[in-house]
Amino acid sequence: MASPQLSVIIPVHNEGANIAPLCERLLPILNRITSVWEVVFVDDGSRDDTLERIREVSRAEPRVGAVSFSRNFGKEIAIAAGLDHAQGDAVVIMDADLQHPPEMIETFVERWREGYMMVYGQRTDRSDETRVKRGFAHLFYQLFARFGEIALPEGAGDFRLIDRKGVEVLRTLGEKARFSKGLYAWIGFKATGVPFVVEERRFGTSKWSFRKLFRFAFDGIAAFSTVPLRIWTYIGFLISILSIATAVFFMIRTLLFGTDLPGFPSLIVSIMFFSGIQLMSLGIVGEYVGRIFAEVKRRPLYVVAERIGGAAEVSSSIVPEAYPLRRA
């Protein structure tokens, strides 16, 4: 097959019921854009029939391929694997649940042909989310803009088109704790947003619980800012000033009014408060030390168990981070 002009990367995890509906909408659109395209599904350790559904589509359309992990490595790693295997001049990243409308790809390609190296979908409506979730999302973008190395366009996610130059830069970033939204912004290049409305999920349920979203947000801030570390220096300084002021206050009070009987409850509360501050600061430091430990082990980002269709033609020398176990 000739080198594709357009590649579509789709991370999947237990999305078997969505594969056929997605391909029914996606493939005709790709054929309208160009005759030389490829679709790379990245199966992130699915436990349902996702891989079999992809295999059925690949038999009928060889330009549809898949990379299957040996276990679940997470969506961020699946995106990195897709970038390793995609060969197109432009690469589109999208979800399999049809919340990212495939029809938007035509608009992405138009903007790309106008000279933009990065074209991202920017959701305009969050009415499907709870008020609490919308509030935390807005807070995250505000904090990231205030303390992060770069600013993130609010409403932008993984649904985007990236030029080959950008893809090659992203492939050189081998960090384990990945925050792709930040990496997209960090590499720079001329970018533009395209507003879109998130569609309802056709089948299955979201894999993102509130706990996972909170952890993901913390990973993003920790990956692009050292403020969580530095803030404890400021807190320690303020507590030191407060303790000196308190000592001066009690010294003057003792000289003027004599000694009072020490209060046991206030002593216990003080000990618990400062112990909590110390443990929190140690926890933040531990998070960063843990990231250093994960990086220095130099393990590969993922392990490939199987390749299907067009993805099977990718040489393992192109993907040094992956350990292929079997090819289809």
Wavefront OBJ file of the C-alpha trace (Angstrom):
o trace
v 0.000 0.000 0.000
v 1.256 3.482 -0.836
v 2.161 5.760 2.015
v -1.177 7.102 3.273
v -2.026 10.769 3.106
v -4.337 10.514 6.104
v -4.197 8.263 9.161
v -6.889 7.944 11.831
v -5.882 6.690 15.286
v -8.658 5.262 17.457
v -7.812 3.994 20.981
v -10.340 1.378 22.101
v -11.031 -0.441 25.349
v -14.097 -2.695 25.509
v -15.772 -0.867 22.618
v -16.874 -3.901 20.592
v -20.432 -2.666 20.030
v -19.196 0.668 18.642
v -16.761 -0.670 16.017
v -19.267 -1.394 13.226
v -21.340 1.826 13.634
v -18.140 3.876 13.733
v -16.713 2.314 10.575
v -20.034 2.723 8.739
v -19.777 6.480 9.254
v -16.012 6.915 9.132
v -14.900 4.963 6.043
v -17.123 6.779 3.486
v -15.846 10.095 4.796
v -12.232 9.004 4.392
v -12.958 7.852 0.847
v -14.358 11.308 0.044
v -11.228 12.996 1.355
v -8.589 10.770 -0.255
v -8.169 7.286 -1.662
v -4.953 6.750 0.279
v -5.815 6.490 3.965
v -5.502 4.140 6.908
v -7.287 3.537 10.188
v -5.211 2.325 13.142
v -7.214 0.974 16.067
v -5.202 0.584 19.272
v -6.775 -2.144 21.399
v -5.855 -1.282 24.973
v -6.289 -4.730 26.508
v -10.018 -5.119 25.781
v -11.782 -8.020 27.481
v -14.776 -8.112 25.132
v -14.971 -8.856 21.382
v -13.445 -5.517 20.317
v -10.456 -7.092 18.565
v -12.628 -9.638 16.736
v -14.910 -6.863 15.495
v -11.881 -4.968 14.194
v -10.587 -8.149 12.545
v -13.886 -8.560 10.680
v -13.705 -5.009 9.338
v -10.048 -5.476 8.369
v -10.865 -8.569 6.290
v -13.247 -6.515 4.172
v -11.105 -3.347 4.184
v -7.318 -3.947 4.518
v -6.703 -0.265 5.117
v -8.220 -0.780 8.554
v -5.674 -2.233 10.950
v -5.077 -2.618 14.646
v -2.377 -2.792 17.266
v -3.349 -4.927 20.249
v -1.637 -4.516 23.620
v -0.739 -7.428 25.854
v -2.692 -5.748 28.684
v -4.354 -2.459 29.552
v -1.789 0.361 29.506
v -4.179 3.331 29.485
v -5.517 5.697 26.855
v -2.534 8.060 26.910
v -0.156 5.208 26.107
v -2.574 3.928 23.427
v -2.406 7.321 21.720
v 1.399 7.189 21.813
v 1.326 3.725 20.212
v -1.028 4.981 17.508
v 1.360 7.812 16.698
v 4.190 5.283 16.439
v 2.272 3.197 13.904
v 0.452 5.878 11.874
v 2.191 6.643 8.590
v 0.019 9.422 7.153
v 1.073 12.942 6.219
v -1.696 14.037 8.579
v -2.890 12.057 11.595
v -6.329 12.338 13.213
v -6.942 11.129 16.785
v -10.515 10.339 17.807
v -12.561 8.180 20.173
v -14.528 5.113 19.138
v -17.777 5.935 20.949
v -18.994 8.341 18.206
v -18.960 11.282 20.593
v -16.352 12.668 18.207
v -18.334 13.080 14.956
v -16.347 11.608 12.038
v -17.779 14.265 9.712
v -15.546 16.826 11.442
v -12.486 15.191 9.877
v -13.299 16.864 6.538
v -13.175 20.263 8.250
v -9.915 19.312 9.970
v -8.346 18.416 6.623
v -9.529 21.689 5.071
v -7.858 23.682 7.848
v -4.736 21.545 7.514
v -4.553 22.294 3.795
v -4.819 25.992 4.668
v -1.501 25.665 6.479
v -2.375 24.778 10.069
v -0.142 22.115 11.590
v -2.547 21.310 14.439
v -6.341 21.395 14.136
v -8.246 20.505 17.292
v -11.904 19.992 18.014
v -13.165 22.437 20.633
v -16.352 21.359 22.361
v -18.880 24.156 22.768
v -21.475 22.459 24.945
v -21.062 20.740 28.319
v -24.761 20.470 29.138
v -24.437 16.686 29.350
v -22.123 17.034 32.361
v -23.051 17.795 35.944
v -22.494 21.279 37.339
v -19.787 19.917 39.643
v -17.903 18.317 36.757
v -18.133 21.486 34.663
v -16.883 23.512 37.613
v -13.865 21.262 38.170
v -13.071 21.289 34.436
v -13.095 25.103 34.393
v -10.959 25.201 37.561
v -8.438 22.825 36.018
v -7.978 25.002 32.921
v -7.599 28.090 35.119
v -4.976 26.423 37.308
v -3.099 25.041 34.313
v -3.037 28.459 32.652
v -1.830 30.080 35.894
v 0.825 27.576 36.970
v 1.630 25.438 33.897
v 4.390 26.006 31.361
v 1.871 26.586 28.587
v -1.824 27.440 28.259
v -4.425 24.916 27.103
v -7.323 25.992 24.892
v -10.422 25.310 26.989
v -12.649 22.624 25.534
v -9.878 21.059 23.450
v -9.233 17.348 23.877
v -7.671 14.476 21.980
v -9.980 14.895 18.957
v -7.608 16.616 16.548
v -5.494 16.484 13.400
v -1.705 16.683 13.644
v 0.702 17.250 10.763
v 3.461 14.700 10.217
v 6.066 17.135 11.576
v 4.176 17.371 14.830
v 3.746 13.602 14.983
v 7.483 13.049 14.636
v 8.150 15.485 17.491
v 5.566 13.767 19.719
v 7.169 10.383 19.016
v 10.439 11.609 20.512
v 8.737 12.372 23.833
v 9.060 9.078 25.678
v 7.882 10.063 29.148
v 5.794 7.473 30.992
v 3.377 9.776 32.837
v 1.847 11.280 29.721
v -0.596 14.150 29.519
v -1.283 14.356 25.807
v -3.248 17.616 25.912
v -0.232 19.324 27.397
v 2.152 17.685 24.928
v 0.073 18.888 21.971
v 0.338 22.468 23.231
v 3.985 22.123 24.275
v 5.292 21.213 20.805
v 3.877 24.443 19.409
v 3.247 24.823 15.643
v 0.462 26.826 14.048
v -2.851 25.652 15.491
v -6.540 26.438 15.247
v -9.719 25.183 16.890
v -12.910 23.955 15.246
v -16.057 24.092 17.414
v -18.128 20.921 17.607
v -20.941 19.449 19.684
v -20.225 16.199 21.512
v -22.688 13.509 20.452
v -24.253 10.974 22.772
v -22.407 7.723 23.297
v -23.999 4.998 21.174
v -23.090 1.925 23.220
v -21.238 1.142 26.434
v -20.309 3.458 29.269
v -17.549 5.981 29.865
v -14.307 4.591 31.309
v -13.568 7.880 33.088
v -14.771 7.952 36.683
v -14.474 11.097 38.794
v -11.472 9.581 40.590
v -9.689 8.875 37.292
v -10.435 12.379 36.020
v -9.047 13.907 39.208
v -5.905 11.799 38.931
v -5.571 12.715 35.249
v -5.862 16.422 36.101
v -3.189 16.124 38.798
v -0.916 14.276 36.358
v -1.348 17.117 33.879
v -0.406 19.828 36.366
v 2.492 17.802 37.807
v 3.849 17.053 34.315
v 4.044 20.719 33.321
v 4.614 22.584 36.574
v 6.758 22.459 39.719
v 4.335 24.680 41.651
v 3.034 21.744 43.776
v 6.598 21.372 45.049
v 7.357 25.068 45.488
v 4.097 25.862 47.239
v 5.219 23.981 50.342
v 8.222 26.300 50.616
v 5.826 29.243 50.814
v 3.569 27.449 53.288
v 6.549 26.571 55.477
v 7.723 30.184 55.402
v 4.281 31.479 56.416
v 3.993 28.941 59.230
v 7.466 29.965 60.479
v 6.444 33.643 60.523
v 3.218 32.714 62.316
v 5.090 30.659 64.925
v 7.532 33.519 65.625
v 4.652 35.971 65.990
v 2.884 33.562 68.337
v 6.027 33.121 70.434
v 6.427 36.899 70.760
v 2.757 37.226 71.729
v 3.007 34.633 74.528
v 6.309 36.061 75.766
v 4.803 39.537 76.160
v 1.644 38.102 77.728
v 3.724 36.103 80.258
v 5.765 39.170 81.226
v 2.607 41.225 81.768
v 0.147 38.737 83.262
v 2.191 35.757 84.428
v 2.113 32.100 83.324
v -1.120 30.338 82.364
v -1.789 26.620 82.643
v -1.044 25.064 79.175
v -4.126 23.811 77.320
v -4.054 20.164 76.334
v -6.696 20.440 73.533
v -4.885 23.307 71.805
v -1.633 21.326 71.962
v -3.226 18.262 70.334
v -4.899 20.352 67.627
v -1.613 22.077 66.821
v 0.270 18.783 66.606
v -2.366 17.261 64.315
v -2.452 20.349 62.084
v 1.275 20.555 61.550
v 1.561 16.778 61.160
v -1.038 16.956 58.402
v 0.906 19.743 56.669
v 4.088 17.683 56.811
v 2.427 14.545 55.476
v 0.820 16.467 52.608
v 4.144 18.018 51.646
v 5.854 14.612 51.788
v 3.072 13.189 49.609
v 3.637 15.835 46.928
v 7.379 15.222 46.996
v 6.673 11.478 46.796
v 4.588 11.990 43.653
v 7.503 13.633 41.875
v 10.018 11.087 43.183
v 7.715 8.309 41.958
v 7.710 9.845 38.477
v 11.495 9.996 38.488
v 11.617 6.334 39.550
v 9.271 5.339 36.699
v 11.358 7.222 34.141
v 14.785 5.914 35.165
v 13.665 2.281 34.844
v 13.508 2.844 31.059
v 10.758 0.308 30.477
v 8.950 0.483 27.119
v 5.714 2.438 27.004
v 3.728 -0.598 25.885
v 3.933 -4.214 24.761
v 2.352 -5.232 21.451
v 0.725 -8.669 21.415
v -0.681 -8.577 17.876
v -0.917 -6.440 14.771
v -3.760 -6.655 12.269
v -4.181 -5.350 8.728
v -2.161 -2.338 7.642
v -0.584 -1.989 11.066
v 1.039 -5.397 10.624
v 3.189 -3.957 7.833
v 4.860 -1.460 10.146
v 8.432 -2.531 10.802
v 9.306 -3.084 14.442
v 12.387 -0.952 13.821
v 10.046 2.014 13.404
v 8.600 1.360 16.849
v 11.586 0.864 19.174
v 9.466 1.245 22.318
v 7.221 -1.739 21.530
v 7.973 -5.429 21.934
v 5.964 -7.284 19.250
v 5.012 -10.803 20.359
v 2.943 -11.974 17.420
v 1.810 -10.688 14.050
v -1.433 -11.338 12.189
l 1 2 3 4 5 6 7 8 9 10 11 12 13 14 15 16 17 18 19 20 21 22 23 24 25 26 27 28 29 30 31 32 33 34 35 36 37 38 39 40 41 42 43 44 45 46 47 48 49 50 51 52 53 54 55 56 57 58 59 60 61 62 63 64 65 66 67 68 69 70 71 72 73 74 75 76 77 78 79 80 81 82 83 84 85 86 87 88 89 90 91 92 93 94 95 96 97 98 99 100 101 102 103 104 105 106 107 108 109 110 111 112 113 114 115 116 117 118 119 120 121 122 123 124 125 126 127 128 129 130 131 132 133 134 135 136 137 138 139 140 141 142 143 144 145 146 147 148 149 150 151 152 153 154 155 156 157 158 159 160 161 162 163 164 165 166 167 168 169 170 171 172 173 174 175 176 177 178 179 180 181 182 183 184 185 186 187 188 189 190 191 192 193 194 195 196 197 198 199 200 201 202 203 204 205 206 207 208 209 210 211 212 213 214 215 216 217 218 219 220 221 222 223 224 225 226 227 228 229 230 231 232 233 234 235 236 237 238 239 240 241 242 243 244 245 246 247 248 249 250 251 252 253 254 255 256 257 258 259 260 261 262 263 264 265 266 267 268 269 270 271 272 273 274 275 276 277 278 279 280 281 282 283 284 285 286 287 288 289 290 291 292 293 294 295 296 297 298 299 300 301 302 303 304 305 306 307 308 309 310 311 312 313 314 315 316 317 318 319 320 321 322 323 324 325 326 327 328
